[in-house]
């Protein structure tokens, strides 16, 4: 009995010991698994329980004009989202949301029935829309803050600035070209929080890159607005399909305004056709027509094959080349070169070109930048078309002299005229002056770049002198004259090719005027182009007045001093008659029509003090002209802009 009891005790000890060994073995193996095999993973899970990551996105960089006016900025707005699986009555919620947000009910319903756990209902909604949806108090609908791109000038400068997407990525224009500088920066934070998720400590930050940066453009908002307003009226008045206007500083290549009509609103760009987003000044090309005669003149004078007084036979208005007859608007006989340009004779242009030679002319066209990009900092620039001289027929070589058989962009044409204006330098046009950081520190600055010397300074001066006659009373563009300033320019009326008949159309034209002012010391170059104007499509009739109005306002805005002497060939503006009384010795002279400098100089010579009121040209004076100088020691002169 005792022996059996001892064996039973012994067995119980063995069983108990074995059980303990098994338990300790399991504990050991589990500890090994947790501490050794999965230690790193479990430590990471533990850290995630009390730490987290948060990513903040900064606002996209702003865009300013040359004077600090805001053209594009980011503002904080609300967005509405939903958790489809949390919404109980989906059809009802879709009906209420569609009504509050003025959206299609089926579109909202489709979003709420998404298989995903998250769906955007409307991004970047207005404050009124946010308020209406909040009042619905729908389960599963939430709100968050996002940055929205806003363009305060609306259409002004829109084709240059472009626009950004809902995700704040540049899609068009400067927004696209400089997206790498403008795009928002992501900043990542690590944080430690308590069991309720409340943040306790923020641990450092990580940045994807430097930025965002702000852009300062060469554009002048005021000039752009004025040019846009005038061009819009011209397009409406002429019935044209579209219009382009470029205002440029010829000495630097800075673009002060680049306007396209029809316009679009970048704040709601999706409501416009993609064709209306296109910056036609850079992306489109046309035959330049008679504006090309300015470059033919420059090339021929630089090549020393003609002078302004060279007389050429314009064949009484009809000239045969091969099986084609070239004709002029009027029947001209013998004309001087200056008159050929003044009256815009096609036959005269051919005679000039034949003296120069097609190959040499082609060389100068390349030098003026035709057939290649200008290098502007803008996407989608066209090269235009300038065929090799070997691939051009004899007829094509001759029609090239008056601007047929070649296509150029409005920007190429403006830059080429800039070379005539600035003494022969072909400049690289540009739209961005500088890039600055959020502390207003300049990180990159852009400077004028001379691509090459095209013609000599003397040739450019002589060409400008001849182009002044174009704006005279009997030239092709008297409507381009600006009272008080000497103006030089050239008209162009280019036939468009009929895409069906493959011949030049007698009904569709592009009307041009390219000009510079003041011609004795050019401060601006303006290019105006109207596509398919109705009625009389002559560039001197439909485009020249646009140049005059924009040029007059711009010169005064830039405080450009009027020309010292008024050219008698310049007509008065808007029917105004300028009457100058002859000066009588010993009396107050007639100072009307003179600039401030001239008035002060003449007054000093008479020993009279002058009170200056306003700016521009002298319009009124007191005492009146002819008043005896005796005891007159104070003269009040009121100045007004010349137009």
C-alpha positions as CSV (number, residue, x, y, z in Angstrom):
1,X,0.0,0.0,0.0
2,X,2.8,2.3,1.0
3,X,4.7,1.4,-2.2
4,X,1.7,2.1,-4.4
5,X,1.2,5.4,-2.7
6,X,4.8,6.4,-3.3
7,X,4.6,5.5,-7.0
8,X,1.4,7.6,-7.3
9,X,3.2,10.6,-5.6
10,X,6.1,10.1,-7.9
11,X,3.9,10.0,-11.0
12,X,2.1,13.2,-10.0
13,X,5.5,14.9,-9.6
14,X,6.5,13.8,-13.1
15,X,3.3,14.9,-14.6
16,X,3.3,18.3,-12.8
17,X,7.0,18.8,-13.7
18,X,6.3,17.9,-17.3
19,X,3.4,20.4,-17.4
20,X,5.6,23.1,-15.9
21,X,8.3,22.4,-18.5
22,X,5.7,22.5,-21.3
23,X,4.3,25.8,-20.0
24,X,7.7,27.3,-19.5
25,X,8.7,26.1,-23.0
26,X,5.7,27.7,-24.5
27,X,6.4,30.9,-22.6
28,X,10.0,30.8,-23.7
29,X,9.1,30.2,-27.3
30,X,6.5,33.0,-27.3
31,X,9.0,35.4,-25.6
32,X,11.6,34.4,-28.2
33,X,9.1,35.1,-30.9
34,X,8.1,38.4,-29.5
35,X,11.5,39.7,-28.3
36,X,13.8,38.3,-31.0
37,X,11.9,37.3,-34.1
38,X,9.3,40.1,-34.2
39,X,10.8,42.6,-31.8
40,X,11.4,45.3,-34.4
41,X,7.9,45.0,-35.9
42,X,6.2,45.1,-32.5
43,X,8.4,48.0,-31.3
44,X,7.3,49.9,-34.4
45,X,3.6,49.1,-33.8
46,X,4.0,50.4,-30.2
47,X,5.6,53.6,-31.4
48,X,2.7,54.1,-33.8
49,X,0.3,53.9,-30.9
50,X,1.6,57.1,-29.4
51,X,3.4,58.8,-32.4
52,X,2.1,59.9,-35.8
53,X,2.9,61.9,-38.9
54,X,1.3,65.0,-40.3
55,X,1.9,66.6,-43.6
56,X,1.2,70.3,-44.1
57,X,1.1,71.9,-47.6
58,X,2.1,75.6,-48.0
59,X,0.4,78.0,-50.3
60,X,1.4,78.2,-53.9
61,X,3.7,81.2,-54.7
62,X,2.1,84.5,-55.8
63,X,2.6,86.3,-59.1
64,X,3.0,90.1,-59.3
65,X,3.3,92.6,-62.1
66,X,6.4,94.9,-62.4
67,X,4.8,97.5,-60.0
68,X,3.9,95.0,-57.2
69,X,0.2,94.5,-58.2
70,X,-1.0,91.0,-57.4
71,X,-1.9,89.0,-60.5
72,X,-2.3,85.5,-58.9
73,X,-2.4,84.3,-55.3
74,X,-3.7,81.4,-53.2
75,X,-6.5,81.8,-50.8
76,X,-7.9,79.3,-48.2
77,X,-11.4,77.9,-49.1
78,X,-13.5,75.1,-47.9
79,X,-14.1,71.8,-49.6
80,X,-16.9,69.2,-49.0
81,X,-16.3,65.5,-48.9
82,X,-18.2,62.4,-47.9
83,X,-17.8,58.9,-46.4
84,X,-20.2,56.9,-48.6
85,X,-20.5,53.9,-46.3
86,X,-21.6,56.1,-43.4
87,X,-24.5,57.7,-45.3
88,X,-27.8,56.0,-44.5
89,X,-30.2,57.4,-47.0
90,X,-28.1,58.0,-50.1
91,X,-30.8,59.2,-52.5
92,X,-32.1,61.7,-50.0
93,X,-28.6,63.0,-49.2
94,X,-27.8,63.3,-53.0
95,X,-31.0,65.4,-53.5
96,X,-30.3,67.7,-50.6
97,X,-26.6,68.2,-51.6
98,X,-27.4,68.8,-55.3
99,X,-29.9,71.5,-54.3
100,X,-27.5,73.2,-51.9
101,X,-24.5,73.1,-54.3
102,X,-26.4,73.7,-57.5
103,X,-25.1,70.4,-58.9
104,X,-26.6,67.6,-61.0
105,X,-28.3,65.1,-58.7
106,X,-27.1,62.1,-60.6
107,X,-23.5,63.3,-60.4
108,X,-23.8,63.7,-56.6
109,X,-25.5,60.3,-56.3
110,X,-22.7,58.6,-58.3
111,X,-20.1,60.1,-55.9
112,X,-22.1,58.9,-52.8
113,X,-22.4,55.4,-54.2
114,X,-18.6,55.1,-54.8
115,X,-17.1,51.8,-53.6
116,X,-14.3,53.8,-51.9
117,X,-14.5,54.9,-48.3
118,X,-13.9,58.6,-49.3
119,X,-15.3,60.8,-52.0
120,X,-15.0,64.5,-52.9
121,X,-18.4,66.1,-53.2
122,X,-17.2,69.6,-54.2
123,X,-13.8,71.0,-53.8
124,X,-13.1,74.7,-53.2
125,X,-16.7,75.6,-52.7
126,X,-17.9,79.1,-51.9
127,X,-18.6,80.2,-48.3
128,X,-22.3,80.3,-49.1
129,X,-22.3,76.7,-50.3
130,X,-20.4,75.6,-47.2
131,X,-23.0,77.3,-45.0
132,X,-25.9,75.7,-46.8
133,X,-24.4,72.2,-46.6
134,X,-23.6,72.6,-42.9
135,X,-27.2,73.5,-42.2
136,X,-28.3,70.2,-43.7
137,X,-26.4,68.4,-40.9
138,X,-26.0,65.1,-42.9
139,X,-24.2,62.2,-41.3
140,X,-21.1,61.1,-43.3
141,X,-20.5,64.6,-44.8
142,X,-17.4,66.5,-43.8
143,X,-15.5,69.7,-44.5
144,X,-11.8,70.6,-44.9
145,X,-9.7,73.6,-45.8
146,X,-7.8,73.8,-49.1
147,X,-5.9,76.4,-51.1
148,X,-7.5,77.8,-54.2
149,X,-5.8,79.8,-56.9
150,X,-7.4,83.3,-57.4
151,X,-6.7,85.8,-60.2
152,X,-7.9,89.2,-59.0
153,X,-7.5,90.9,-62.4
154,X,-9.8,88.3,-64.1
155,X,-9.2,88.5,-67.9
156,X,-6.3,91.1,-67.7
157,X,-3.1,89.2,-68.4
158,X,-4.9,85.8,-68.4
159,X,-3.2,84.5,-71.5
160,X,0.2,85.2,-70.1
161,X,-0.4,84.1,-66.5
162,X,-2.4,81.0,-67.4
163,X,-4.0,79.0,-64.6
164,X,-3.5,76.2,-62.1
165,X,-5.5,73.0,-61.5
166,X,-7.7,72.0,-58.5
167,X,-4.5,70.4,-57.1
168,X,-2.6,73.7,-57.6
169,X,-0.4,72.4,-60.4
170,X,0.3,74.9,-63.3
171,X,-1.6,73.9,-66.5
172,X,-1.1,76.9,-68.8
173,X,1.1,80.0,-69.2
174,X,3.5,81.3,-66.6
175,X,1.8,79.0,-64.1
176,X,3.0,76.0,-66.1
177,X,6.4,77.4,-67.2
178,X,7.5,78.2,-63.7
179,X,5.5,75.6,-61.8
180,X,8.7,74.2,-60.2
181,X,9.2,77.6,-58.4
182,X,5.5,78.3,-57.7
183,X,4.3,74.9,-56.5
184,X,3.4,74.4,-52.9
185,X,5.9,72.8,-50.5
186,X,5.0,69.7,-48.3
187,X,6.3,69.9,-44.7
188,X,6.2,66.6,-42.7
189,X,6.0,66.6,-38.9
190,X,6.4,63.7,-36.4
191,X,4.2,64.1,-33.3
192,X,3.7,62.3,-29.9
193,X,0.1,62.2,-28.7
194,X,-1.8,60.7,-25.7
195,X,-4.4,58.0,-25.7
196,X,-7.1,60.4,-26.8
197,X,-5.1,61.5,-29.8
198,X,-4.2,64.9,-28.4
199,X,-0.8,66.1,-29.6
200,X,1.8,66.5,-26.9
201,X,5.1,67.1,-28.7
202,X,6.0,68.0,-32.4
203,X,9.3,66.4,-33.3
204,X,11.1,68.3,-36.0
205,X,10.1,68.7,-39.7
206,X,11.1,67.4,-43.1
207,X,10.9,69.5,-46.2
208,X,10.7,68.1,-49.8
209,X,12.5,71.2,-51.2
210,X,12.9,74.9,-50.9
211,X,10.1,77.2,-51.8
212,X,7.5,78.1,-52.8
213,X,8.7,81.3,-54.5
214,X,7.0,84.4,-55.9
215,X,7.3,85.7,-59.4
216,X,7.6,89.3,-60.4
217,X,6.7,89.8,-64.1
218,X,7.7,92.4,-66.7
219,X,4.0,93.0,-67.3
220,X,2.4,96.3,-66.4
221,X,-1.2,95.7,-65.2
222,X,-2.4,99.1,-66.1
223,X,-1.0,98.9,-69.7
224,X,-2.3,95.4,-70.1
225,X,-5.8,96.5,-68.9
226,X,-5.8,99.5,-71.3
227,X,-4.6,97.4,-74.2
228,X,-7.2,94.8,-73.5
229,X,-10.0,97.3,-73.4
230,X,-8.9,99.0,-76.7
231,X,-8.3,95.7,-78.5
232,X,-11.7,94.3,-77.4
233,X,-13.5,97.3,-78.9
234,X,-11.5,97.0,-82.1
235,X,-12.4,93.3,-82.5
236,X,-16.1,94.0,-81.8
237,X,-16.1,97.1,-84.1
238,X,-14.4,95.3,-87.0
239,X,-16.1,91.9,-86.6
240,X,-12.8,90.2,-86.4
241,X,-12.4,86.6,-85.2
242,X,-9.6,87.5,-82.8
243,X,-7.0,90.1,-82.0
244,X,-3.5,90.3,-80.6
245,X,-1.6,93.2,-79.1
246,X,2.0,93.2,-77.8
247,X,3.6,96.2,-76.0
248,X,7.4,95.7,-75.6
249,X,10.4,97.7,-74.4
250,X,12.8,97.4,-77.4
251,X,16.0,98.2,-75.5
252,X,15.5,95.3,-73.1
253,X,13.0,92.8,-74.6
254,X,10.6,93.2,-71.6
255,X,7.0,92.5,-72.4
256,X,4.8,95.2,-70.9
257,X,1.5,93.8,-72.2
258,X,0.5,90.7,-74.2
259,X,-3.2,90.7,-74.9
260,X,-5.4,88.3,-76.8
261,X,-9.1,88.6,-77.7
262,X,-11.4,86.6,-77.2
263,X,-10.6,86.5,-73.5
264,X,-11.2,84.0,-70.7
265,X,-11.5,84.1,-67.0
266,X,-8.8,81.9,-65.3
267,X,-10.9,81.7,-62.1
268,X,-13.4,79.6,-64.0
269,X,-11.2,78.4,-66.9
270,X,-13.2,75.1,-67.3
271,X,-16.1,77.1,-68.6
272,X,-14.1,78.2,-71.7
273,X,-12.9,76.2,-74.7
274,X,-9.3,75.2,-74.7
275,X,-8.8,77.3,-77.9
276,X,-9.7,80.3,-75.8
277,X,-6.9,79.6,-73.4
278,X,-4.3,79.7,-76.1
279,X,-1.9,82.6,-76.2
280,X,-2.1,83.4,-79.9
281,X,0.7,86.0,-79.7
282,X,3.1,83.1,-79.1
283,X,1.5,80.0,-80.5
284,X,-0.2,81.1,-83.7
285,X,1.5,82.3,-87.0
286,X,0.3,84.3,-90.0
287,X,1.7,85.7,-93.2
288,X,3.0,89.1,-92.2
289,X,2.0,90.9,-95.4
290,X,3.5,94.4,-96.1
291,X,4.9,94.7,-92.6
292,X,7.7,92.6,-94.1
293,X,8.7,95.5,-96.3
294,X,10.3,97.2,-93.3
295,X,12.8,94.3,-93.0
296,X,13.4,94.3,-96.8
297,X,14.2,98.0,-96.5
298,X,16.6,97.4,-93.6
299,X,18.3,94.5,-95.4
300,X,18.7,96.4,-98.7
301,X,20.1,99.5,-96.9
302,X,22.4,97.4,-94.8
303,X,23.5,95.6,-97.9
304,X,24.2,99.0,-99.5
305,X,22.2,98.2,-102.7
306,X,19.8,101.2,-102.3
307,X,19.4,104.6,-100.7
308,X,16.2,106.3,-99.7
309,X,16.5,108.4,-102.9
310,X,17.0,105.4,-105.3
311,X,14.3,105.6,-108.0
312,X,12.7,102.4,-109.2
313,X,10.1,101.7,-111.8
314,X,6.8,100.4,-110.4
315,X,5.6,99.3,-113.8
316,X,2.4,101.4,-113.7
317,X,0.8,99.0,-111.2
318,X,1.2,95.7,-113.1
319,X,4.3,93.4,-113.2
320,X,4.5,89.9,-114.6
321,X,6.6,87.1,-112.9
322,X,6.3,83.8,-114.7
323,X,2.6,83.3,-115.3
324,X,1.4,85.5,-112.5
325,X,0.7,89.2,-112.6
326,X,1.6,91.2,-109.4
327,X,-0.4,94.3,-109.0
328,X,-0.5,97.4,-106.7
329,X,-3.6,99.1,-105.3
330,X,-2.7,102.1,-107.3
331,X,-0.8,102.6,-110.6
332,X,2.6,103.9,-109.6
333,X,5.3,104.7,-112.1
334,X,8.8,105.9,-111.0
335,X,9.0,106.0,-107.2
336,X,11.8,106.7,-104.7
337,X,12.5,103.9,-102.2
338,X,11.1,106.0,-99.4
339,X,7.9,106.4,-101.4
340,X,7.7,102.7,-102.1
341,X,7.6,102.0,-98.4
342,X,5.4,105.0,-97.7
343,X,2.8,103.9,-100.3
344,X,3.4,100.2,-99.7
345,X,4.0,99.2,-103.3
346,X,4.4,95.5,-103.8
347,X,6.0,95.9,-107.2
348,X,8.4,98.4,-105.7
349,X,9.3,95.9,-103.0
350,X,10.0,93.3,-105.7
351,X,12.4,95.7,-107.4
352,X,14.2,96.4,-104.1
353,X,14.4,92.7,-103.5
354,X,15.8,91.9,-106.9
355,X,18.6,94.3,-106.3
356,X,19.4,92.6,-102.9
357,X,18.9,89.1,-104.1
358,X,16.8,86.3,-102.7
359,X,19.6,84.5,-101.0
360,X,20.9,87.6,-99.2
361,X,17.3,88.5,-98.2
362,X,16.8,85.0,-96.8
363,X,20.0,85.5,-94.8
364,X,18.7,88.7,-93.2
365,X,15.3,87.1,-92.4
366,X,17.2,84.5,-90.4
367,X,19.1,87.2,-88.7
368,X,15.9,89.0,-87.8
369,X,14.8,85.8,-86.0
370,X,12.2,84.5,-88.5
371,X,11.9,80.7,-88.7
372,X,13.2,80.2,-85.2
373,X,11.9,80.7,-81.6
374,X,12.5,83.9,-79.9
375,X,13.4,82.1,-76.7
376,X,10.7,83.7,-74.6
377,X,10.1,82.0,-71.2
378,X,6.6,80.7,-72.2
379,X,5.4,77.3,-73.2
380,X,4.2,76.3,-76.7
381,X,6.1,78.9,-78.8
382,X,5.9,78.4,-82.6
383,X,8.9,78.7,-84.9
384,X,6.8,80.0,-87.8
385,X,7.7,78.9,-91.3
386,X,10.7,80.2,-93.4
387,X,11.5,77.7,-96.1
388,X,15.0,77.2,-97.4
389,X,15.7,79.3,-100.4
390,X,16.5,76.2,-102.5
391,X,13.0,74.9,-101.9
392,X,11.3,78.2,-103.0
393,X,10.2,78.9,-106.5
394,X,11.2,82.0,-108.4
395,X,7.7,83.3,-107.9
396,X,7.9,82.5,-104.2
397,X,11.2,84.2,-103.9
398,X,9.7,87.4,-105.3
399,X,6.5,87.4,-103.3
400,X,8.5,86.9,-100.1
401,X,9.7,90.5,-100.5
402,X,6.2,91.7,-99.7
403,X,5.4,89.1,-97.0
404,X,3.8,86.2,-98.9
405,X,5.1,82.6,-98.5
406,X,6.3,83.0,-95.0
407,X,4.5,82.7,-91.6
408,X,5.5,84.4,-88.4
409,X,4.1,84.8,-84.9
410,X,3.0,88.2,-83.6
411,X,5.8,87.9,-81.1
412,X,8.5,87.3,-83.8
413,X,7.2,90.4,-85.6
414,X,7.3,92.6,-82.6
415,X,10.8,91.5,-81.6
416,X,12.1,92.1,-85.1
417,X,10.6,95.6,-85.1
418,X,12.3,96.0,-81.7
419,X,15.7,95.5,-83.5
420,X,14.9,98.4,-85.8
421,X,13.8,100.5,-82.8
422,X,16.9,99.8,-80.6
423,X,19.7,100.3,-83.1
424,X,19.9,96.8,-84.6
425,X,20.0,94.5,-81.6
426,X,17.8,91.4,-81.7
427,X,16.7,90.9,-78.1
428,X,15.4,87.8,-76.3
429,X,11.9,88.8,-75.1
430,X,11.1,87.8,-71.5
431,X,8.1,87.9,-69.1
432,X,9.7,87.3,-65.6
433,X,11.9,90.0,-64.0
434,X,12.8,88.1,-60.9
435,X,12.0,85.2,-58.5
436,X,11.9,86.0,-54.8
437,X,11.4,83.8,-51.7
438,X,8.9,84.4,-48.9
439,X,11.2,86.8,-47.2
440,X,11.3,88.9,-50.4
441,X,14.9,88.0,-51.1
442,X,15.8,87.7,-54.7
443,X,17.0,84.2,-55.6
444,X,17.1,84.7,-59.4
445,X,17.0,87.7,-61.6
446,X,16.5,88.0,-65.4
447,X,18.4,90.5,-67.5
448,X,18.2,91.7,-71.1
449,X,19.9,89.3,-73.5
450,X,21.1,90.5,-77.0
451,X,20.9,87.5,-79.3
452,X,22.8,89.2,-82.1
453,X,23.4,92.4,-84.0
454,X,21.2,92.4,-87.1
455,X,21.8,95.7,-88.7
456,X,24.0,98.7,-87.9
457,X,22.8,101.6,-85.7
458,X,22.9,104.0,-88.6
459,X,20.8,101.7,-90.8
460,X,18.2,101.3,-88.1
461,X,18.1,105.1,-87.7
462,X,17.6,105.6,-91.4
463,X,14.9,102.9,-91.6
464,X,13.0,104.6,-88.8
465,X,13.1,107.9,-90.6
466,X,11.5,106.3,-93.7
467,X,8.9,104.5,-91.6
468,X,7.9,107.9,-90.2
469,X,6.5,108.8,-93.6
470,X,4.1,105.8,-93.4
471,X,2.3,107.6,-90.5
472,X,2.2,110.9,-92.4
473,X,-0.9,112.4,-94.0
474,X,-0.4,110.7,-97.4
475,X,1.1,107.5,-96.0
476,X,-0.9,104.2,-95.4
477,X,-1.4,104.8,-91.7
478,X,-2.1,108.4,-90.7
479,X,-4.5,107.0,-88.1
480,X,-1.5,105.7,-86.2
481,X,-0.2,109.2,-85.5
482,X,0.1,110.3,-81.9
483,X,-0.1,114.0,-81.2
484,X,3.1,115.3,-79.7
485,X,5.3,112.3,-80.6
486,X,7.1,111.2,-83.7
487,X,5.9,107.7,-84.7
488,X,7.3,105.2,-87.2
489,X,5.6,102.0,-88.3
490,X,4.4,99.8,-91.1
491,X,1.0,98.5,-92.1
492,X,0.2,95.0,-93.3
493,X,-2.8,93.4,-94.9
494,X,-2.1,89.7,-95.5
495,X,-4.4,87.4,-97.5
496,X,-5.2,84.1,-95.8
497,X,-4.9,80.8,-97.6
498,X,-8.3,79.1,-98.3
499,X,-7.8,75.6,-96.8
500,X,-10.2,74.1,-99.4
501,X,-9.2,75.8,-102.6
502,X,-5.5,75.9,-101.5
503,X,-5.3,79.5,-102.9
504,X,-5.2,83.0,-101.4
505,X,-8.7,84.1,-100.3
506,X,-10.1,87.4,-101.5
507,X,-12.4,87.6,-98.4
508,X,-10.2,86.6,-95.4
509,X,-7.3,88.8,-94.3
510,X,-5.1,89.5,-91.3
511,X,-4.6,93.2,-90.6
512,X,-1.4,94.4,-88.9
513,X,0.2,97.5,-87.7
514,X,3.6,97.5,-86.1
515,X,5.0,100.7,-84.8
516,X,7.5,102.4,-82.4
517,X,7.4,105.7,-80.5
518,X,9.0,108.1,-80.2
519,X,10.8,107.3,-83.4
520,X,13.8,109.5,-82.6
521,X,14.4,107.6,-79.3
522,X,12.0,104.6,-79.2
523,X,10.6,103.7,-75.7
524,X,8.0,101.2,-76.9
525,X,7.2,98.9,-79.7
526,X,3.5,97.9,-80.3
527,X,2.3,95.2,-82.6
528,X,-1.5,94.9,-83.4
529,X,-3.0,92.1,-85.4
530,X,-6.7,91.5,-86.2
531,X,-7.7,88.2,-87.7
532,X,-10.4,88.3,-90.4
533,X,-11.9,91.8,-89.9
534,X,-15.0,92.5,-91.9
535,X,-15.5,95.4,-94.3
536,X,-12.3,97.3,-95.1
537,X,-9.5,95.0,-93.8
538,X,-6.6,97.4,-94.3
539,X,-4.1,97.5,-91.5
540,X,-4.0,101.3,-91.7
541,X,-7.8,101.4,-91.1
542,X,-8.5,98.7,-88.5
543,X,-5.1,98.2,-86.7
544,X,-3.5,101.6,-86.8
545,X,-6.1,103.3,-84.6
546,X,-5.5,100.6,-81.9
547,X,-1.8,101.4,-82.0
548,X,-2.5,105.1,-81.6
549,X,-4.8,104.8,-78.6
550,X,-2.7,102.3,-76.8
551,X,0.5,104.1,-77.7
552,X,-0.8,107.5,-76.6
553,X,-1.9,106.2,-73.2
554,X,1.3,104.1,-72.6
555,X,3.7,106.9,-73.4
556,X,1.9,109.1,-70.9
557,X,1.8,106.3,-68.3
558,X,5.5,105.8,-68.7
559,X,6.2,109.6,-68.5
560,X,7.9,109.6,-71.9
561,X,8.8,113.1,-72.9
562,X,7.0,114.3,-76.0
563,X,9.1,115.0,-79.1
564,X,10.8,118.4,-79.1
565,X,9.3,119.6,-82.3
566,X,5.9,118.7,-83.7
567,X,6.0,117.2,-87.1
568,X,3.7,119.3,-89.4
569,X,2.7,116.1,-91.3
570,X,1.1,114.7,-88.1
571,X,-2.7,115.4,-88.1
572,X,-4.5,116.7,-85.1
573,X,-6.3,114.1,-83.0
574,X,-10.1,113.8,-83.0
575,X,-10.6,116.8,-85.2
576,X,-8.6,119.1,-83.0
577,X,-7.0,122.1,-84.7
578,X,-3.8,123.4,-83.2
579,X,-3.4,127.2,-83.8
580,X,-0.1,128.8,-83.0
581,X,0.0,132.6,-82.9
582,X,3.2,134.2,-84.2
583,X,5.4,135.5,-81.4
584,X,5.5,139.2,-81.1
585,X,8.8,140.7,-79.7
586,X,8.3,142.0,-76.2
587,X,5.2,139.9,-75.5
588,X,4.3,136.6,-73.9
589,X,4.9,133.9,-76.6
590,X,2.4,131.2,-77.5
591,X,3.6,128.1,-75.6
592,X,0.7,125.8,-76.4
593,X,1.7,122.4,-77.8
594,X,5.2,122.5,-76.2
595,X,6.5,120.2,-73.6
596,X,7.5,121.2,-70.0
597,X,11.2,121.4,-70.8
598,X,10.6,123.7,-73.8
599,X,8.3,125.9,-71.8
600,X,10.8,126.3,-69.0
601,X,13.6,127.0,-71.4
602,X,11.8,129.7,-73.2
603,X,10.5,131.3,-70.0
604,X,14.0,131.4,-68.6
605,X,15.1,133.3,-71.7
606,X,12.4,135.9,-71.1
607,X,13.1,136.2,-67.3
608,X,9.7,134.8,-66.4
609,X,8.8,132.4,-63.6
610,X,6.6,129.5,-64.6
611,X,3.9,127.7,-62.5
612,X,3.5,124.2,-64.0
613,X,0.1,122.4,-63.6
614,X,-0.5,118.9,-64.9
615,X,1.7,117.0,-67.4
616,X,2.0,116.4,-71.1
617,X,1.8,119.3,-73.5
618,X,0.9,122.9,-72.8
619,X,-2.8,123.4,-73.3
620,X,-3.6,126.7,-71.6
621,X,-1.5,129.7,-70.4
622,X,-2.1,132.8,-68.4
623,X,-1.4,135.6,-69.3
624,X,-2.6,134.9,-72.8
625,X,-0.2,134.9,-75.8
626,X,0.7,138.4,-77.0
627,X,0.4,140.0,-73.6
628,X,3.1,142.7,-73.2
629,X,6.0,141.5,-71.1
630,X,6.1,144.7,-69.0
631,X,5.6,143.9,-65.3
632,X,4.8,140.2,-66.2
633,X,7.1,138.1,-64.1
634,X,4.7,135.1,-63.4
635,X,3.3,132.7,-66.1
636,X,0.9,129.9,-65.3
637,X,0.9,127.0,-67.8
638,X,-1.6,124.1,-67.7
639,X,-0.4,120.8,-69.3
640,X,-2.5,117.9,-70.5
641,X,-1.8,114.6,-72.1
642,X,-1.6,115.0,-75.9
643,X,-4.7,112.8,-76.5
